[in-house]
Amino acid sequence: MKLFSLTLLLSVLFGWNCYGQRSRHVVLITIDGFRPEFYLEPSWGMVNLRQMKENGVCATSVDGVFPTVTFVNHTSIITGEKSAKHGILYNAPFKPKGERSEWYWFYDAIKVPTLWDAAKNNDLTTAAVNWPVSVGGPIDHNIPIIKMKGKDRLEVIKKYSTPAGLFEEVQQNATGTLEPEDFMVRENYLAMDANVGRISAYIIRKYKPSLMTIRLSVVDHFQHKYGRNGKMVKAAVAGADRAIRDIIEALDRAGIRENTTVLVTGDHGFVNTHTAIAPNIWLKEEGLLDEKGDWKAQFHTVGGSAFLMLKDPDDTGSLQQVRDILQKRPPGEKKLYQFIERKELDSLGVDSRPSFGLKALPGVVFKNSIEGEVIRPHRLGTHGYYPDTPGIKTGFVGFGAGMRNGLRVDRMGLEDIAPLVAELLGMEWRSEGGVLLKGMLNK
């Protein structure tokens, strides 16, 4: 009875409950292009992540947010919301044909609170490495992803890293002097993930942030280049696993592993493709757009999906013309895509501007071209597909302070991660898209 009374008293004084704070540090790692089989099947070589899975929580599949592309889904992870709510609608904002569109690099494009905001409100320290849409965010130690055409990649990253001098500091203490190939994904190099791991490990050892978000990029690069099971994909998966090990060792060396939770997830899976379709060529043939930039309607293509934009949202005549164009295609072409009507788009929480969308048959990808053949070969991997497309699911593994031991969850959503992080760190959290899966936590 005395023990019960003491527990009750403490819960009143400190706001504890049976699912209260149980972690002083959360390290949230994403592997771009992460697939569940990477840790469910030993042949992929993720030795460290498989050990985490056996001693923590894993998901058989994780639903992404539509469209299943990197910047959209990373923002859903950090906000617990779908794209229409958080404001990051694609990797880059839609711009009409002929207008250049920079990607969503800057944090002020996000319309809702993030986990970084919540941490700041709770006087918790934060860090991020290579995380999308983080430039200028409320992050204590941030080395973001940002590119600017015609400018030196490393100089741009250095300029936007915070605080000033952090990028030089990690080179001096973690990586040595970096060259462009050391901090970008290109050719058949694995260096980027290795350096992201080293930088993250140094920040953990030096600053011990309460919340750290990290993105590993190379697995996505090689699946785009060679397909789901192409050469270098397995090497990239093993490289990501090694970077995770560097991060875990840093937690040990910092003396904080026992009260740290490590969460590993992704943004999307991957689909092998064999055929590309360029629907804007049909619209050009019917006079709805041209190469000079004049247009009435055009598709914004996003890998396995496409979204019809009207220059005048009330132009019902052009809308009907596009529908007629698609409906009159031969059966062999029409089977390559399906309509997604506006009502369904609303239920998926996507951009409010498209009049309707198209989802591609698995193996088919949409292209933005307005020249050449409408249907052409395409033998690469991609994403952007409807969330129930085979192969497009991503994964989740949670390990450490507060997490259940040996639990497998059949299905969850990326929006469910933000409430979990908030609960682990004892932060108040409200979001409409995600739900706290309390069964993952130790009581």
C-alpha positions as CSV (number, residue, x, y, z in Angstrom):
1,M,0.0,0.0,0.0
2,K,2.9,2.4,0.9
3,L,4.5,1.6,-2.5
4,F,1.3,2.3,-4.3
5,S,0.8,5.6,-2.5
6,L,4.4,6.7,-3.3
7,T,3.9,5.9,-6.9
8,L,0.6,7.8,-7.0
9,L,2.2,10.7,-5.3
10,L,5.1,10.8,-7.8
11,S,2.7,10.6,-10.7
12,V,0.8,13.6,-9.4
13,L,4.0,15.6,-8.7
14,F,5.8,14.8,-12.0
15,G,3.0,14.0,-14.4
16,W,4.0,10.4,-14.8
17,N,1.5,7.7,-16.1
18,C,1.8,4.1,-17.1
19,Y,3.1,5.2,-20.5
20,G,5.2,8.2,-19.4
21,Q,8.7,9.2,-20.3
22,R,11.0,6.2,-20.4
23,S,13.8,7.5,-22.6
24,R,16.2,10.4,-22.2
25,H,17.4,10.2,-25.8
26,V,15.8,9.1,-29.0
27,V,17.8,8.4,-32.2
28,L,15.5,8.3,-35.2
29,I,17.3,6.9,-38.3
30,T,15.8,6.5,-41.7
31,I,17.2,4.4,-44.6
32,D,16.0,5.9,-47.8
33,G,14.4,3.1,-49.8
34,F,14.1,0.8,-46.7
35,R,12.3,-2.5,-47.3
36,P,11.2,-4.9,-44.5
37,E,13.0,-7.9,-46.0
38,F,16.3,-6.1,-45.3
39,Y,15.9,-7.1,-41.6
40,L,13.4,-10.0,-41.9
41,E,15.7,-12.0,-44.2
42,P,19.3,-12.8,-43.0
43,S,20.6,-12.9,-46.6
44,W,20.6,-9.1,-46.8
45,G,23.4,-8.9,-44.2
46,M,21.9,-6.4,-41.7
47,V,23.5,-8.2,-38.8
48,N,23.2,-5.2,-36.4
49,L,19.6,-4.3,-37.3
50,R,18.5,-8.0,-37.0
51,Q,20.0,-8.1,-33.5
52,M,18.0,-4.9,-32.6
53,K,14.9,-6.6,-34.1
54,E,15.3,-9.7,-32.0
55,N,15.6,-7.6,-28.8
56,G,13.1,-4.9,-29.6
57,V,10.1,-4.3,-31.9
58,C,9.8,-4.7,-35.6
59,A,7.0,-4.2,-38.2
60,T,6.3,-6.6,-41.0
61,S,5.2,-3.7,-43.1
62,V,4.8,0.1,-42.8
63,D,2.4,2.1,-44.9
64,G,3.9,5.2,-46.5
65,V,2.1,8.5,-47.2
66,F,0.9,9.2,-50.8
67,P,2.8,10.0,-52.9
68,T,5.5,7.7,-51.6
69,V,8.5,9.9,-52.2
70,T,11.3,11.0,-49.9
71,F,10.5,14.5,-48.7
72,V,6.8,13.9,-48.3
73,N,7.3,10.8,-46.1
74,H,10.2,12.2,-44.0
75,T,8.0,15.1,-43.1
76,S,5.2,12.8,-42.2
77,I,7.6,10.9,-39.9
78,I,8.6,14.1,-38.1
79,T,5.0,15.6,-37.9
80,G,2.7,12.6,-37.7
81,E,0.6,14.1,-40.5
82,K,-0.2,13.5,-44.2
83,S,1.1,15.8,-46.9
84,A,-2.0,18.1,-47.3
85,K,-1.7,18.9,-43.6
86,H,2.0,19.3,-43.3
87,G,2.5,21.1,-46.6
88,I,5.3,19.1,-48.2
89,L,3.3,17.9,-51.2
90,Y,6.0,16.4,-53.4
91,N,9.8,16.4,-53.3
92,A,9.6,19.7,-55.1
93,P,6.7,22.2,-55.5
94,F,4.7,21.8,-58.7
95,K,5.8,24.3,-61.4
96,P,4.3,24.4,-64.9
97,K,6.3,22.9,-67.7
98,G,9.3,25.0,-68.4
99,E,9.6,26.6,-65.0
100,R,12.4,25.4,-62.7
101,S,11.3,24.1,-59.3
102,E,13.7,23.9,-56.3
103,W,13.1,21.1,-53.9
104,Y,11.5,21.7,-50.5
105,W,14.8,22.4,-48.7
106,F,13.6,24.9,-46.1
107,Y,11.9,24.2,-42.8
108,D,9.5,27.1,-43.1
109,A,7.6,25.2,-45.8
110,I,6.2,22.9,-43.1
111,K,2.8,24.1,-41.9
112,V,2.4,22.1,-38.6
113,P,4.6,21.5,-35.5
114,T,7.3,19.0,-35.7
115,L,9.1,16.8,-33.1
116,W,11.9,19.4,-33.2
117,D,9.4,22.1,-32.1
118,A,8.1,19.8,-29.3
119,A,11.6,19.1,-28.1
120,K,12.4,22.8,-28.1
121,N,9.2,23.6,-26.1
122,N,10.4,21.0,-23.6
123,D,13.9,22.4,-23.3
124,L,15.4,19.3,-25.0
125,T,18.4,19.4,-27.3
126,T,18.1,18.3,-30.9
127,A,20.4,17.3,-33.8
128,A,19.9,16.3,-37.4
129,V,22.1,15.0,-40.2
130,N,21.0,14.8,-43.8
131,W,17.3,15.2,-43.0
132,P,15.0,16.6,-45.6
133,V,13.2,19.9,-45.2
134,S,15.3,20.9,-42.2
135,V,17.2,24.0,-43.3
136,G,16.5,26.8,-40.8
137,G,14.6,24.5,-38.5
138,P,14.6,24.7,-34.7
139,I,17.5,22.2,-34.4
140,D,20.5,22.8,-32.1
141,H,23.0,20.9,-34.3
142,N,22.0,20.5,-37.9
143,I,23.8,19.4,-41.1
144,P,21.0,19.5,-43.6
145,I,20.5,18.2,-47.1
146,I,20.4,21.1,-49.6
147,K,21.6,21.5,-53.2
148,M,21.7,24.6,-55.4
149,K,22.3,24.4,-59.1
150,G,25.8,25.7,-60.1
151,K,27.1,26.0,-56.5
152,D,29.6,23.8,-54.7
153,R,27.6,21.2,-52.8
154,L,29.8,21.2,-49.7
155,E,29.9,25.0,-49.5
156,V,26.1,25.2,-49.6
157,I,25.8,22.6,-46.8
158,K,28.4,24.4,-44.8
159,K,26.5,27.7,-45.2
160,Y,23.2,26.3,-44.0
161,S,24.6,24.0,-41.2
162,T,23.9,25.3,-37.7
163,P,25.5,26.5,-35.6
164,A,28.1,28.2,-37.7
165,G,31.3,26.2,-37.8
166,L,29.6,22.8,-37.2
167,F,30.4,21.4,-40.6
168,E,34.1,22.3,-40.1
169,E,34.0,20.8,-36.6
170,V,32.8,17.4,-37.8
171,Q,35.3,17.3,-40.6
172,Q,38.1,18.0,-38.0
173,N,36.8,15.5,-35.5
174,A,34.9,12.8,-37.4
175,T,35.6,12.5,-41.1
176,G,38.6,14.4,-42.1
177,T,38.4,16.9,-45.0
178,L,35.5,16.0,-47.2
179,E,35.4,16.2,-51.0
180,P,32.1,16.3,-52.9
181,E,32.1,12.5,-53.6
182,D,32.3,11.9,-49.8
183,F,29.0,13.6,-49.1
184,M,26.7,12.8,-52.0
185,V,25.3,9.7,-53.7
186,R,26.9,9.1,-57.1
187,E,28.6,6.4,-59.1
188,N,29.1,3.2,-57.1
189,Y,30.3,4.9,-54.0
190,L,29.2,4.0,-50.4
191,A,31.0,6.9,-48.8
192,M,28.0,9.1,-48.1
193,D,26.3,6.7,-45.5
194,A,29.7,6.0,-43.9
195,N,30.3,9.7,-43.4
196,V,26.7,10.4,-42.2
197,G,27.3,7.6,-39.7
198,R,30.6,9.1,-38.5
199,I,29.2,12.6,-38.3
200,S,26.2,11.4,-36.3
201,A,28.3,9.3,-34.0
202,Y,30.5,12.4,-33.2
203,I,27.5,14.6,-32.5
204,I,26.1,12.0,-30.1
205,R,29.4,11.6,-28.3
206,K,30.0,15.4,-28.1
207,Y,26.6,16.8,-27.5
208,K,24.3,14.0,-26.4
209,P,21.1,15.4,-28.0
210,S,17.8,14.3,-26.6
211,L,16.4,13.9,-30.1
212,M,18.5,13.1,-33.1
213,T,17.2,12.5,-36.6
214,I,19.5,10.9,-39.3
215,R,18.9,9.9,-42.9
216,L,21.0,7.4,-44.8
217,S,20.8,7.9,-48.5
218,V,22.7,5.3,-50.5
219,V,20.3,2.4,-50.6
220,D,17.8,4.5,-52.5
221,H,20.5,5.6,-55.0
222,F,21.4,2.0,-56.0
223,Q,17.8,0.8,-56.2
224,H,17.1,3.7,-58.6
225,K,20.1,2.9,-60.6
226,Y,19.9,-0.9,-60.7
227,G,16.5,-2.0,-59.4
228,R,15.4,-3.7,-56.2
229,N,17.9,-6.5,-56.3
230,G,20.5,-5.0,-58.6
231,K,24.2,-5.0,-58.1
232,M,25.4,-2.8,-55.3
233,V,22.1,-2.8,-53.5
234,K,23.2,-5.5,-51.0
235,A,26.4,-3.7,-50.5
236,A,24.5,-0.5,-49.8
237,V,22.2,-2.3,-47.3
238,A,25.2,-3.7,-45.5
239,G,26.8,-0.2,-45.5
240,A,23.7,1.3,-43.9
241,D,23.9,-1.4,-41.2
242,R,27.5,-0.5,-40.5
243,A,26.6,3.1,-40.1
244,I,23.9,2.1,-37.6
245,R,26.6,0.2,-35.7
246,D,28.8,3.3,-35.6
247,I,25.8,5.2,-34.1
248,I,25.1,2.5,-31.5
249,E,28.8,2.4,-30.5
250,A,28.7,6.2,-30.1
251,L,25.8,5.8,-27.6
252,D,28.0,3.4,-25.6
253,R,31.0,5.7,-25.7
254,A,28.8,8.6,-24.6
255,G,27.5,6.6,-21.7
256,I,23.9,7.1,-22.7
257,R,23.0,3.8,-24.3
258,E,21.0,2.4,-21.4
259,N,18.5,5.3,-21.5
260,T,18.4,5.7,-25.3
261,T,15.8,4.4,-27.8
262,V,17.0,3.8,-31.4
263,L,14.2,3.8,-34.0
264,V,15.1,2.7,-37.6
265,T,12.5,3.3,-40.4
266,G,12.3,4.4,-44.0
267,D,10.3,6.5,-46.4
268,H,9.2,4.0,-49.1
269,G,10.1,0.7,-50.6
270,F,10.9,0.2,-54.3
271,V,9.3,-1.1,-57.5
272,N,11.1,-2.5,-60.5
273,T,9.9,-0.9,-63.7
274,H,9.8,-2.1,-67.3
275,T,7.7,0.6,-69.1
276,A,7.4,4.4,-68.9
277,I,4.4,6.4,-70.0
278,A,4.4,10.1,-70.8
279,P,0.8,11.3,-70.6
280,N,1.6,15.0,-71.2
281,I,2.5,14.1,-74.8
282,W,-1.2,13.2,-75.3
283,L,-2.2,16.6,-73.9
284,K,0.3,18.4,-76.1
285,E,-1.1,16.6,-79.2
286,E,-4.6,17.9,-78.3
287,G,-3.3,21.5,-77.8
288,L,-3.6,21.6,-74.0
289,L,0.1,22.5,-73.5
290,D,3.2,23.3,-75.6
291,E,6.9,23.5,-75.4
292,K,6.7,27.4,-75.1
293,G,5.1,27.2,-71.7
294,D,1.5,27.9,-72.8
295,W,-0.8,25.4,-71.1
296,K,-4.3,24.7,-69.9
297,A,-3.8,21.3,-68.3
298,Q,-0.7,19.1,-67.5
299,F,0.2,16.2,-65.4
300,H,2.6,16.5,-62.6
301,T,4.4,13.2,-62.6
302,V,5.8,11.6,-59.5
303,G,7.2,8.2,-60.3
304,G,4.4,5.7,-59.9
305,S,1.7,8.4,-59.8
306,A,0.6,11.5,-61.8
307,F,-1.6,14.4,-60.8
308,L,-3.6,16.5,-63.3
309,M,-3.2,20.3,-62.8
310,L,-5.4,22.9,-64.4
311,K,-4.1,26.4,-65.0
312,D,-7.6,27.6,-64.3
313,P,-9.1,25.4,-61.6
314,D,-12.6,26.2,-62.9
315,D,-11.8,25.1,-66.5
316,T,-14.3,22.3,-66.7
317,G,-13.9,22.1,-70.5
318,S,-10.2,21.3,-70.4
319,L,-10.8,18.8,-67.5
320,Q,-13.4,17.0,-69.6
321,Q,-11.1,17.0,-72.6
322,V,-8.3,15.3,-70.6
323,R,-10.8,12.7,-69.3
324,D,-11.9,12.0,-72.9
325,I,-8.3,11.7,-74.0
326,L,-7.6,9.1,-71.4
327,Q,-10.8,7.2,-71.8
328,K,-10.4,6.9,-75.6
329,R,-7.0,5.3,-75.4
330,P,-6.8,1.7,-76.6
331,P,-7.4,-1.0,-74.0
332,G,-3.7,-2.0,-74.0
333,E,-2.7,1.5,-73.0
334,K,-5.6,2.1,-70.5
335,K,-4.6,-0.9,-68.5
336,L,-1.3,0.8,-67.6
337,Y,-3.0,3.3,-65.2
338,Q,-6.1,3.8,-63.0
339,F,-7.9,7.0,-62.1
340,I,-7.8,8.3,-58.6
341,E,-10.8,10.7,-58.2
342,R,-10.7,13.8,-56.1
343,K,-12.7,12.3,-53.3
344,E,-10.2,9.5,-52.9
345,L,-7.3,12.0,-53.1
346,D,-8.9,13.9,-50.2
347,S,-9.1,10.7,-48.2
348,L,-5.4,10.1,-48.8
349,G,-4.5,13.5,-47.5
350,V,-2.7,14.8,-50.6
351,D,-2.4,18.1,-52.5
352,S,-5.8,19.8,-52.9
353,R,-5.0,21.3,-56.4
354,P,-5.1,18.2,-58.8
355,S,-8.5,17.6,-60.4
356,F,-7.7,13.9,-60.3
357,G,-4.7,11.5,-60.2
358,L,-3.5,8.5,-61.9
359,K,-1.8,5.5,-60.3
360,A,0.5,3.3,-62.4
361,L,0.3,-0.4,-62.8
362,P,3.2,-2.0,-60.9
363,G,6.2,-1.9,-63.2
364,V,5.0,1.2,-65.0
365,V,6.3,4.7,-64.3
366,F,5.1,8.1,-65.4
367,K,7.4,10.6,-67.1
368,N,7.1,14.3,-67.5
369,S,8.3,14.4,-71.2
370,I,6.4,16.2,-73.9
371,E,8.6,14.8,-76.7
372,G,9.2,11.4,-78.2
373,E,7.1,8.2,-77.8
374,V,4.4,8.1,-75.2
375,I,5.2,4.6,-74.1
376,R,8.9,3.6,-73.9
377,P,11.2,1.1,-72.1
378,H,12.2,2.0,-68.5
379,R,14.4,-0.6,-66.7
380,L,15.1,1.1,-63.4
381,G,13.7,1.1,-59.9
382,T,11.4,3.8,-58.6
383,H,8.8,4.8,-56.1
384,G,6.0,7.4,-55.8
385,Y,3.4,4.6,-56.1
386,Y,0.0,4.2,-54.4
387,P,0.7,3.0,-50.8
388,D,-0.8,-0.5,-51.4
389,T,1.4,-1.2,-54.4
390,P,3.4,-4.5,-53.9
391,G,7.0,-3.7,-52.9
392,I,6.4,0.0,-51.9
393,K,5.9,-0.7,-48.1
394,T,8.8,0.4,-45.8
395,G,9.9,-1.0,-42.5
396,F,10.4,-0.2,-38.8
397,V,12.6,-1.5,-36.0
398,G,12.6,0.0,-32.5
399,F,15.2,-1.0,-29.8
400,G,16.3,0.2,-26.4
401,A,14.8,2.1,-23.5
402,G,11.0,1.8,-23.3
403,M,10.5,-0.6,-26.2
404,R,9.0,-4.1,-25.8
405,N,11.3,-7.1,-26.3
406,G,10.7,-9.4,-29.3
407,L,7.4,-7.9,-30.5
408,R,6.5,-8.1,-34.2
409,V,3.7,-5.7,-35.4
410,D,1.9,-6.7,-38.6
411,R,1.3,-3.2,-39.9
412,M,1.7,0.4,-38.9
413,G,1.9,3.8,-40.7
414,L,4.8,6.3,-40.9
415,E,2.5,8.9,-39.2
416,D,2.5,6.7,-36.1
417,I,6.2,7.3,-35.4
418,A,6.0,10.9,-34.2
419,P,3.5,10.1,-31.4
420,L,5.8,7.3,-30.3
421,V,8.9,9.5,-30.2
422,A,6.9,12.1,-28.2
423,E,5.7,9.5,-25.7
424,L,9.2,8.1,-25.3
425,L,10.6,11.6,-24.5
426,G,7.6,12.6,-22.3
427,M,6.5,15.4,-24.6
428,E,3.0,16.5,-25.1
429,W,1.9,15.7,-28.7
430,R,-1.2,16.2,-30.8
431,S,-1.6,15.1,-34.4
432,E,-4.5,14.0,-36.5
433,G,-2.7,11.6,-38.8
434,G,-0.9,9.3,-36.4
435,V,-1.7,7.2,-33.4
436,L,0.4,6.1,-30.4
437,L,0.8,2.3,-30.6
438,K,1.1,1.8,-26.9
439,G,1.5,-2.0,-27.2
440,M,5.1,-1.3,-28.5
441,L,6.1,0.2,-25.1
442,N,7.0,-1.4,-21.8
443,K,4.6,-0.5,-19.1
